[in-house]
Amino acid sequence: MVPADQGGGVMRADLLAEPVAGLEEALDAVEAFDRVLVSGLLRPQPAQAAGLAELAGAVAGSPLASRVAEAAEKAAAGTAGEDHFVALAAARVALLGSVHDALTSQLDEATGRPRGEEAAPAPAERHAVNLLAAARSWLCDLARAGWQGIDHDVVSGAAQVVSAMLPDPAFRRLATVLDGFAAELAASCPGASLDQVPVRRWADLWSRAALLTVPGAAGVPAIGTATGRLLPLGVDLHEHATAAQAQVHAVFEPADGTAPRLVRATVSAPKPDTVVGVGVWQLLRPHMSLLTAVSEGRSVDLVDMPITAEGDLLWSDEHARPGEPADPFATARVALPTAVAPVTAPLDRHPARIAVPVFLEGYEVHTDDESLTFAVAGHALAVDTDRVPTAGPLTPEAVAASHACIGLVRWDAGAFRLQPLAVETTARKKTVAVHAGAWAGGTKDKAGVKAEKAATDAVAVLRERAGRLLRK
């Protein structure tokens, strides 16, 4: 919520608790189809036929109706071809896209924030169709085998396709999905021995990859340029065993005086699994102009910075220079309420992609042994402190003691949840801001300096060992 006398309005937290018509039915149909993929479609059983029929019924009123109905019938009979599997994947993606759109519309209404217009993607190049066909053939083999039927022979079929695709930038998006998917499957072979199957995740990867094999589906986002002032709000840090990514959420004020926009700037780096916590920032610091601005609470002046229609800045330090001090909480109070939200590309419309910046203050904090909740105008909003990174000074305790918060509203496990990016709390009778990304560009904080030194020692050892291996 933003005080009305500061140009904002109150976020309608009550709207986030209202049920969305048709949402449960759409998710039930997706879940039914996901169960079909567990056992596979080589020899379909009656239960799988029912799951396929439920998926077809969920899109019966859409342009996909006839194709999906035919695909479900053929798959239930064990005679589905590649086009039928693609149609089933399209139905699944469309249902999750409808859930995404319904939830983002609910969030738009709750925040009162305008949304930008959708832009047509740049046309994809249509060449090397044989590579797309090879990838599609492998994905169909997976669907027939099912997750419980995978073995190393089935999974290894992706290796040659990925190797052929990776050198070509036009296929790199699909190649990356296939490569990561195959690696997860290989680590889980044989499927018959799995105690638990990541049903939703593997179905997500399968259906996305299947649609990307359709010629022209992988159109790249339209690229423009951004000139103006970038006002960071906070950093969402993602860590994986082999990679790290910092996604800066910000408000962009165009130099031409048009409406401010919500944008994201993402920087990534590969990492060894032994580098964790504060050490991750050292791997990301080649992008110092962005991370330093976040740490120091400064704006960044952009000149012709590449930007997609979906609001993603393609960061290049050549197009950025440090700006004036800019308090993220001032930005959140004044500029965030009227910033235009970006649209989402069709293939990216998935509930897991929802991450909407909001500013809250004047809430009540409720805690118990397992959860933390903000009561916003009397309505409970769960706080996801598990997403707070260990690479900064923000802690669950600081969140629990806060009276103002910048965060991302996400949708998880059937409900909206708040991921804190920064909070204002009181220390020694003074208001103090604590940011998750405060140590991104370096720090003088005692705890940060200590953690930074330990991380520096670990990274130095790894670099020395890597250099020794290269010399050999």
Summary of the structure (lengths in Angstrom):
residues: 472
radius of gyration: 23.7
end to end distance: 59.4
largest distance: 71.7
contacts: 1555
relative contact order: 0.11
helix: 47%
strand: 24%
